[in-house]
Amino acid sequence: MEISQIYIIIVIVVLAIIALLVFFVGKNKKKNKLTPLTGLAFGFIIAGICFVDHRWASYSFFGTAIVLAVIDMILKSKKK
């Protein structure tokens, strides 16, 4: 197993732990549900991490995630 694969596994495990903590610890607080655009952006980030060997694909996934996150922020700010 190469060192880059080890880093990818570590990042995925850390993200899963953070997601579980947010899910279980955040139950008592006001719920901010994940919007579909945010979930899609998160999926593109995971895909960018998985395709780290192919730089053009990785950067494309990260760029798409950033664009989706910005669009989601704009839509949320207009609702308030």
GROMACS elastic network, one bead per residue, 0.5 to 0.9 nm:
[ bonds ]
;  ai    aj funct       b0    kb
    1     4     6  0.83797   500
    1     5     6  0.64978   500
    1     6     6  0.71334   500
    2     5     6  0.53847   500
    2     6     6  0.65749   500
    2     7     6  0.89737   500
    3     6     6  0.50734   500
    3     7     6  0.63735   500
    3     8     6  0.87567   500
    4     7     6  0.50889   500
    4     8     6  0.62667   500
    4     9     6  0.87228   500
    4    52     6  0.83690   500
    4    53     6  0.86754   500
    5     8     6  0.50165   500
    5     9     6  0.62279   500
    5    10     6  0.86098   500
    5    50     6  0.88593   500
    6     9     6  0.51591   500
    6    10     6  0.61988   500
    6    11     6  0.86853   500
    7    10     6  0.50417   500
    7    11     6  0.61602   500
    7    12     6  0.86335   500
    8    11     6  0.51592   500
    8    12     6  0.62113   500
    8    13     6  0.86181   500
    8    49     6  0.65991   500
    8    50     6  0.69331   500
    8    52     6  0.85363   500
    9    12     6  0.51775   500
    9    13     6  0.61513   500
    9    14     6  0.86050   500
   10    13     6  0.51660   500
   10    14     6  0.61399   500
   10    15     6  0.86153   500
   11    14     6  0.51247   500
   11    15     6  0.61240   500
   11    16     6  0.85598   500
   11    49     6  0.83292   500
   12    15     6  0.51380   500
   12    16     6  0.61391   500
   12    17     6  0.86500   500
   12    46     6  0.77455   500
   12    49     6  0.85082   500
   13    16     6  0.50726   500
   13    17     6  0.62087   500
   13    18     6  0.86632   500
   14    17     6  0.50850   500
   14    18     6  0.61955   500
   14    19     6  0.85948   500
   15    18     6  0.50715   500
   15    19     6  0.61138   500
   15    20     6  0.86167   500
   16    19     6  0.50510   500
   16    20     6  0.61888   500
   16    21     6  0.86128   500
   17    20     6  0.51138   500
   17    21     6  0.61476   500
   17    22     6  0.86092   500
   18    21     6  0.50783   500
   18    22     6  0.61349   500
   18    23     6  0.85003   500
   19    22     6  0.51808   500
   19    23     6  0.60835   500
   19    24     6  0.86776   500
   20    24     6  0.60798   500
   20    25     6  0.81935   500
   21    24     6  0.53400   500
   21    25     6  0.55300   500
   21    26     6  0.75857   500
   22    25     6  0.54797   500
   22    26     6  0.53283   500
   22    27     6  0.82408   500
   23    26     6  0.56666   500
   23    27     6  0.67069   500
   24    27     6  0.57995   500
   24    28     6  0.87755   500
   25    28     6  0.71376   500
   25    29     6  0.83755   500
   26    29     6  0.54644   500
   26    30     6  0.77654   500
   26    31     6  0.72891   500
   27    30     6  0.76566   500
   27    31     6  0.71195   500
   28    31     6  0.82188   500
   29    32     6  0.89592   500
   32    35     6  0.88450   500
   34    37     6  0.82098   500
   34    38     6  0.61957   500
   34    39     6  0.64400   500
   35    38     6  0.52097   500
   35    39     6  0.62919   500
   35    40     6  0.86319   500
   35    72     6  0.80098   500
   36    39     6  0.50766   500
   36    40     6  0.60884   500
   36    41     6  0.85656   500
   36    72     6  0.89849   500
   37    40     6  0.50229   500
   37    41     6  0.60942   500
   37    42     6  0.85652   500
   37    68     6  0.61620   500
   37    69     6  0.69967   500
   37    71     6  0.81054   500
   37    72     6  0.61107   500
   38    41     6  0.50122   500
   38    42     6  0.61510   500
   38    43     6  0.85888   500
   38    65     6  0.84878   500
   38    68     6  0.71339   500
   38    69     6  0.60991   500
   38    72     6  0.67573   500
   39    42     6  0.50382   500
   39    43     6  0.62168   500
   39    44     6  0.87258   500
   40    44     6  0.63086   500
   40    45     6  0.87287   500
   40    65     6  0.75119   500
   40    68     6  0.76904   500
   40    69     6  0.89267   500
   41    44     6  0.50703   500
   41    45     6  0.63219   500
   41    46     6  0.87894   500
   41    61     6  0.87587   500
   41    62     6  0.84611   500
   41    64     6  0.72496   500
   41    66     6  0.71100   500
   41    67     6  0.82657   500
   41    68     6  0.57423   500
   41    69     6  0.61834   500
   42    45     6  0.50680   500
   42    46     6  0.63757   500
   42    47     6  0.86630   500
   42    65     6  0.68511   500
   42    69     6  0.88166   500
   43    46     6  0.51267   500
   43    47     6  0.61812   500
   43    48     6  0.85925   500
   43    61     6  0.89512   500
   43    65     6  0.79932   500
   44    48     6  0.60452   500
   44    49     6  0.86046   500
   44    60     6  0.89341   500
   44    61     6  0.51798   500
   44    62     6  0.64368   500
   44    63     6  0.87485   500
   44    64     6  0.69544   500
   44    65     6  0.54417   500
   45    49     6  0.63027   500
   45    50     6  0.86803   500
   45    58     6  0.85866   500
   45    61     6  0.63519   500
   45    62     6  0.55700   500
   45    63     6  0.89008   500
   45    64     6  0.85949   500
   45    65     6  0.61161   500
   45    66     6  0.87943   500
   46    49     6  0.50949   500
   46    50     6  0.62455   500
   46    51     6  0.87302   500
   46    61     6  0.85532   500
   46    62     6  0.88243   500
   47    51     6  0.61500   500
   47    52     6  0.86511   500
   47    57     6  0.88478   500
   47    58     6  0.72962   500
   47    61     6  0.65161   500
   47    62     6  0.83119   500
   48    51     6  0.52469   500
   48    52     6  0.62664   500
   48    55     6  0.88556   500
   48    57     6  0.70178   500
   48    59     6  0.67255   500
   48    60     6  0.75966   500
   48    62     6  0.57044   500
   49    52     6  0.53772   500
   49    58     6  0.67446   500
   49    61     6  0.87188   500
   49    62     6  0.85556   500
   50    53     6  0.80325   500
   50    58     6  0.77984   500
   51    54     6  0.56019   500
   51    55     6  0.74394   500
   51    57     6  0.64816   500
   51    58     6  0.52816   500
   51    61     6  0.87656   500
   52    55     6  0.60138   500
   52    56     6  0.89538   500
   52    57     6  0.78725   500
   52    58     6  0.54693   500
   52    59     6  0.85305   500
   53    57     6  0.86731   500
   53    58     6  0.77846   500
   54    57     6  0.55569   500
   54    58     6  0.61183   500
   54    59     6  0.86519   500
   55    58     6  0.50072   500
   55    59     6  0.59652   500
   55    60     6  0.83165   500
   56    59     6  0.53589   500
   56    60     6  0.60396   500
   56    61     6  0.86638   500
   57    60     6  0.50106   500
   57    61     6  0.61829   500
   57    62     6  0.86441   500
   58    61     6  0.52393   500
   58    62     6  0.62734   500
   58    63     6  0.85914   500
   59    62     6  0.50298   500
   59    63     6  0.59486   500
   59    64     6  0.84547   500
   60    63     6  0.50888   500
   60    64     6  0.60831   500
   60    65     6  0.85585   500
   61    64     6  0.51325   500
   61    65     6  0.61755   500
   61    66     6  0.87104   500
   62    65     6  0.50710   500
   62    66     6  0.62945   500
   62    67     6  0.87570   500
   63    66     6  0.51323   500
   63    67     6  0.62873   500
   63    68     6  0.86763   500
   64    67     6  0.51391   500
   64    68     6  0.61803   500
   64    69     6  0.85772   500
   65    68     6  0.51501   500
   65    69     6  0.60920   500
   65    70     6  0.86214   500
   66    69     6  0.50920   500
   66    70     6  0.61873   500
   66    71     6  0.86166   500
   67    70     6  0.52032   500
   67    71     6  0.62084   500
   67    72     6  0.86098   500
   68    71     6  0.50762   500
   68    72     6  0.61036   500
   68    73     6  0.86312   500
   69    72     6  0.50285   500
   69    73     6  0.62032   500
   69    74     6  0.86823   500
   70    73     6  0.50518   500
   70    74     6  0.62361   500
   70    75     6  0.86480   500
   71    74     6  0.51328   500
   71    75     6  0.62038   500
   71    76     6  0.86276   500
   72    75     6  0.51075   500
   72    76     6  0.61171   500
   72    77     6  0.85865   500
   73    76     6  0.51143   500
   73    77     6  0.61198   500
   73    78     6  0.86700   500
   74    77     6  0.51772   500
   74    78     6  0.63169   500
   74    79     6  0.88776   500
   75    78     6  0.52506   500
   75    79     6  0.65169   500
   76    79     6  0.52679   500
   76    80     6  0.68619   500
   77    80     6  0.55591   500
